[in-house]
Amino acid sequence: MYAGILFVILYIIFIYYKKFYVRKEKSSLPTYWPIFGMMHGMLLNRGRIHQFLTEILKQSGGTLLFKGPWFTNMDMLITSDPANVHYILTKNFANFPKGPEFKKIFDVLGDGIFAAESESWVDQRRTIKSLVNHTSYQDYVATTSWNKVETALIPILELVSEMGMEVDMQELFQRLAFDCSCMLIIGHDPTSLCIDLPHLPHEKAFADAEEAILYRHILPKIFWKLQSWLHIGKEGKFRKGKKVVDQFLSHFISLKQQNLKRILDQNATLGWEDFDLLTGYMRVLAEKGCAPNISDEFWKDLVLNLITAGKDTISAALTWFFWLLATNPAEEEKIRQEILTYLPSMKEVGKWRFPNREELKNLIYLHGALCESLRLFPPIPFQHKAPLEQDVLPSGHRINPNTKAVLSFFSMGRMESIWGKDCLEFKPGRWISESGCVKVEPSSKFATFNAGPRSCLGKEMSFVQLKIVAAAIISRFNIRVKEGHSVSPSTSVVLHMKHGLMVKVSKRV
């Protein structure tokens, strides 16, 4: 009897292995295994998860129901179909909140704006929108970004150019974006971008958190929960880093509370240095009489969400953008000529002048190039939602309340059905209309800045920052990627480069 049972088990294993290898030759779609579901394929490709999702979505027509291991609640409906994206993010937004699983996976975000739901989310979004849309704050964003580029980034590039050194542009952009985000949100410059490139534990902690969160998406909860309990692996790094970040934020939140109390007590006006978002948010709640009821935990969640969003999206966008320019020199030259035409102060060394926001709007081709880069390499490559009730998507797929809907923005930029046969090519011209204006694509097709009620509040500010950095560098320097340097996306919820971006920098003649 035992021999017979063993024979049946071995026979089943043989059949599935045979099926797996036959399918592997014909398709990259993951094989369904009893008990383990499709997890085997996911784990095999965990180091190239974004490319893997793109491959399986191409072969499945844009939407795939991924079956996780039994009893793990890891079933996912993965899609890059614009109609599904529009339905989930906009048309039937009410049925697709973040969901309880999102709160568990992204517990580091607490009840900040990106994790909050219902009234908490509505209140935070309304307040932040009123602050970032204020002209004074927009001017503060542009001036702060320009000053950081002029006083920190450019001197470093000049130094490495003169010494003939190689430098990791990704690290420089991460430090630049971190400094700018801290200044814009808490009014503090951590000066991580300087000649010495000092080690900052709180900045490194953000990266550890991002990597751990990605693995929470592809590992059964029991595994990462066990790591967290034992304080080992990626979860162990994550927990240590969270303590470092909490201490960093608590210090500056306390300083801001004291400073605002002084300003209100003296009935003073805000100075230029007090236009950061945290001060503005505190002042709004103080004027409503709500400040005494706000916990320190709320402030930490709010600030952490905003700093993470600002530093990660800008640094990732700049890194991929300059890699694309380095590999497409003809497009880079078009952008350079546009910059020198509309920002003549960039022509002569020593005649730096801050380009105002109206002048930056004239850089149409640069805007198109940035959109093209964001299409191919969206800083946030995917998003997930969870339906409250059973639903049927426009593609015809049925989705249950316990099934996560994963929207792959990375895959969307690589779909011929969405962008045509040249979808893998870097073509800034596809964003420019026949009349020479920026072509606006629907958010369901170009979802880099999200869509619907949760669309990104910082979209316009992001373009201002990206254009300032791009104009300053392209007009002054040649950036060439180190020969043989490997470029691929990292395994993270933010689309960083796995091995950085090692380049040689030279001054333009």
N, C-alpha and C positions, 0 to 999 in steps of 0.2 A: 504493500500500500504506500509506504513512504517513498519507495523507488518510483512508483507511478506518479505521485505528487511532484517529486523532484523533476521527473521527466517533463511534466506539463509546464512547470515553472520555467525550466530551461528552454523549452520549445517556444513559450511566449516571448522570453527575452530574445531568442534568436530571430523570431519573426519581426519584432520591433527594431532590432539592430539592423536587420536587412532592409526594412522599410526606411529607416533613418538614412542609411548610406545611399540607397537608391534615390530618395528625395533630395539628398544633399547635392547630388550631381545635377539635378534639374531645377532645384529651387532653394532659396535661402529662407523660406518660411520655416518657423520652428516646428519641430515634430511634437505631437502630443503623446506623452508617456503616462501610463496609469500611475496614479498616486502623485507623481511629480509634475504632471501637467506639462507646460511648455517652458518651465523654469530652466531646464538644461540648456536650451539655446540662449536664454538671457544671460546665464552665468558664463557661458563660453565666450560671449561677446561683451562682457561687462567693461572691458577696457576700451571699447569702441561703440558704446551703447547708442550714441546719436546716429552714427552711420548705419548700425544694425537696424534700428527702427526705420530708417529711410528705405533700406533695401526691402524689408518685409512689407512696408506700406506700398511701395511701387508694385510689388507682385500681387498684392491683395486688393488693388483698385483704390487705395487711399484709406481704407478702414479695415481693422483686424480686431477680432475678439480674442484676446490673449487669456488663456486659461492657466491660472496659477495652481500650485500644489493643493491637494485636498485639505480642507479644514484650515486654510490660511487666510481666506478672504482676500486673495490677491488677484482675482479676475479683473482684467482691465479691457476697456474698449479704447484702442489706440487709433487716432484718426488724423489725417492731414487734409481732409475734404473741406473746402471753403464753406460749402453749404452747412455741414455739421458744425463747423467753427462758429458761423454766424448764428446758428440755432442755439448753441450752448451759451455763447457769450452775450448774445443780444436778444434774439427773438423770444427764447424761453428762459431768460436769465433767472427768473424767480425759482425755477425748478432745479437749477444747477449752482448751489452754493459751494463753498470750499469743502464742506463736509467734515465729519468728525475725524476721519483718517488724516486729513490735511493738518488738523490741529495737533495730532500726535506726531506726525512726521516733522512738521515745522514748529515744534514746541518752543524752539528758541525765539520765535517771533512774538510769542505771548499773545497779547490782544492788540498788537499794533495794527496799523491800517491794512497791511497785506494779508493778515490772518483773521482780522475781525469780521464779524457778520452783523446783520440787522442794524439796530440803532447805533451801536458803537461805531460801526463802519461808516454809516451815514454822517454822524456827527464829526468824525475825524476827517472824512473826505471834504465836507463842506468847509470846515475851518481851514484846512491846508490849501484848498482851492482858492479861498479868498486871500490868503497870504501870498501864494506864489504868483497870482495874477496881478498883484499890486505892482505898479510901475517902479516904485522905489526898490522893491526886492529884485525885480528883473535886472535893474541897473546894477544892483549889488552883486548879482550872479556874474554878470559880464565883467565887471571891474575886478572882482576877486579872482576870477579865472585868468584874466589877462595878466594881472600882477604876479600870480604864481608862475605862469609860463615865462614871463619876462625875467623874474628875479631868481628862479630856481631851475626850471627845465632847460632854458636856452644856455645858461652858463655851463651846465653839465655836458650838453651836447657839444659846445665849443671846446671844452676840455678834452673829451674823448676823441674829437676830431683832430685836434692838434697833436695828441699823443699816439694817434693811430690805433687806439684800443677798440676792442669789441665790447658791446654793451647789450644788456637785455632790455629791449624797449618795453616789453611787457611789465617788467618790474618798475621801470620809470613811470609808466602810465598808471600803474596801480598806486604808487606812492603819490603821484600828482592828484589822482582822483580822490584818494583817501584824505589828503590835506584839504582839498577844495570842499569835499563833502563835510568834513568836520567844521570848517570855517563857515559854511553856508547854513549848517544846521545847529551847531552849538557855539559858534563864534570863537572857536579855538583852532589855532594852527599847530598841529603836532610836528611840523617841519620834518616829516619823514623823507621828503624829497630835498636832499642836499648832497654836497660833494661826498660826504662820508657814508651816505646810505646806511644810517644806523639801524640796528635790529629793534623792531617795535613789537613786543609780545602781543599787544591788543590787535595790531593789524594782521599778524600771522593767525590769530585765533579766528578771524573771520573766514579765512581760507579753509581751516580745519573743519569748521562748521558746514561749509558748502559741500565739501567732499562727503562728509558723514551723511548729510541729508540726501544726496544722490543715491547712496547705497541703501538708505532706508526704503527707497522706491523699488529696489530690485531684490532685496533679501526679505525672507519671511520675518515678521515682527519679532518672533521668539528669539531669532539670532541676534538682532541688534539690541533688543531689550536685555539679553543676557550679557552682551558686551558692555552695555551701559551700567548694569548692576555690578559687574566685576571691574569696571573702570579700565578696560583693556581695548586695544585696537583703535579704530577710528572713533568709536563712541567715547573711549577714554580720553583721547585728545580733545574731542568736542566738549566734554564736561569741564576739563581743565581750562580750556579757552574761554568758555562761557563765564567762569568766575573772573578771569582777567578782564573781559569786556565789561562785565557788571561793575567792577570796581572803577574802571576808566570812566564809564558813563555817569555813575553815581556822583563822582567828584565834581564834574562839570554841571550836572543838573543842580546840585546844591549851590554852586557858585552863581548860577543864573537866577535861582530863586532869591538869593540874597540881593543880587544886583537889581532885580525887578522890584523888590520890596523898597529898596532905597529910592529908585526912580519914582515909584508911586507915592511914597511918603513925602518926597520933596516936590511932587507934582511937576517933575522935570520932563523934558522932551527926549525922545530917543535919539542917540547919536548915530553916526554912520556905522560905528562898530556894533550897534545893537539891532541890526536888521536881520539877524539870524532867525531861522524858523522857530527854534525853541523859545526865544524871547517873545516873538510875535504870538505864538500859541499861548504861552503863559499869560500874556497881557490880555488876550481875548477872553480867556476864562476868568481872569481877575475882574475884568469889567462886567462880566455876567454874574459875578459873585460865586462862581463855582470852584475857584482855586483851592479853598480850604478842604474840599471834599476829594481832591485828586491825590491818589496814592503815588508814592515814589515808583512803584512797579509800573504804573501806567506810563509815567514819563520815560522810564527805561525802555519799555516796549516801543513807544512812539519813536524815540530817537534812534534806537537800534534798527528799526524798519527803514527809516529815512536814510540813515548813513549807508546801510547795506545796499539799498536801491541806487543811491547816487554813485558810490565808489565802484561798484561792480559793473554796472551797465556802461559807464563812460570808459573805464579802463579796458574792458573787453572789446568794445566797439572800436576804440582807437588802435588796439593791437592788430585786429584783423584788417582794419582799413589800411594801415601802413604796410602790412604784408601784401595785400592785394595791389597796392600802388607799386611796390618793389618788383612784383612779378608782372606788372602791366605798365612799363615805363612810358608808352605813348599816351595812355590815359593820364598819367601823372603830369606829363608836360602840358596837356590841355588845361588841367586844373591850375598849374603854376602860372600859365599865361593869363588865365582869368583873374587870379589873385593879384598879379602885378598890374593888371588893367584897372581893376576896381578898387584896389588898395595900394595906390602908388607909393605910400610911405614905406612899403615893404621892399622897395627897389634898392635903397641905399642903406648900408650898414651904419648904425649909430643914429638913425632917424626913426626910431620906433615911435609909433603913435597908436593909441588905443582905437581900434575900429569899432564904431558904434553899431548898435543892432540893425539900424537901417542899411548901413553899408554892407553888413554881412548878408543881408537879404539879396544883394545883387549877385552873390556867388552861386548862380544857378547850377552850373556844371558840378561844382563841389557838393552842392546839396544832393544832386542826383547820384554822385559817386558814394556819398555816405548812405543814402537809401539802398543802393545796390549792395554795399557791404553788409548792411543790416539785414537785407533780404537773405543773403547767403550765410551769414553768421550772426543770427540774433543773439544778443547777450543772454537772454533767458530763453533757452532752446525749447522748453516745453512747459505746459501748465496742466494741472489736473483739477477736475471737478467731480462732484458726486451727486447724482439726481436724488431728490427727495422722494419722488414717485417714479414708477416704471414709465418709460418714455420710448418713443420711436423716433429715431433721427431721420433727417431727409434722405440719407443713403439707404434707408430701409432697415437698418440694424436696430434691434430692440435692446434696451439697456435697463438693467434692474437697479433698484436703490443701493444694493451692496456692491455695485460694480463701478470702479473709478473710470472716468472718461479722461484720457490723456490726450492733450492736443499737442502735436509735434510741430512747432513753428520752424524748427531746423529742417524738417522734412519738406514742409510746404515750399520752401525756397528752392527745392531741388526737384520739383514735380513738373514734367513736361506738360501735363494736363492743365497746369496753372500758369506757367511762365513761358511755355513754348520749348522747342527743341534746343534752343541756346540757353536753357535755364542754368547750366553750370558755368556759363561764361560771365565775366565781369564787364557789364555794359552800362555805364552811367547814362548813356543816351536813351535807354528805355524809360527813364524817368522824366524826360523832357518832351513837351508837346511840340507840334509843328510851329506854334506861335512863339516858341522859345521860353515858355513858362514851365514851372515844375508840375509834372503830371501827378495828380492825387489818385492813388489806388485805394479801393475799398479795404477797410480794416479786416474784413473776413479773408482777404487775399494776402494782405501784408499786415500780419498780426503782431509784428515786433513790439508795438506799443500797446498791445492788448486791444480789446474792442468792447463796445457796449458800455454799461454803467461803470465798469471798472477800468476804463481806458486810462492810460498813463497821464497823470497831471503834469509831469515834468517834461513832456515831449518837446515843447518849444525851447525850454531852457537847455535841454540836452543838445539840441542842434546848435545853439549859440556856443556852448562850451566846445563841442566837437569842431566847429568851424574856426574858433579862435586858436585852438591847438594846431589844427591842420594848416591854417594859413601861416602861422608863425614858423612851423617846421619846414613846410614845402618850399616857402620862399627863400629859406636860408641854407637848407642842407639837402644832400643826397643821402638817402637811406638804402643800403643794400644788404640783403640777407646773407649771413655767413654761408659759404659754400658747404653743401652737405648737411645743413641744419635740418632736422626733422620737424615738420609742422603738422600737428594734428590736434583735435579738440581734447580737452582734459575730461576726466570722469568727474563731473561736478554739475550742480544745478545751474552754474553760471558757465558760459562758454569761453573759458580761458584757454590758452594754448598749453598743451601738456608739458612741453619742454621750453617754454618761454619763446622769445623772439630775439635771437642773437643776431646783431647787425654790425656793420661798419658804417660809421658816419663821416661824411666829408662836407666841407663848406662849399657852397656853390660859388662859382666865379662871377 
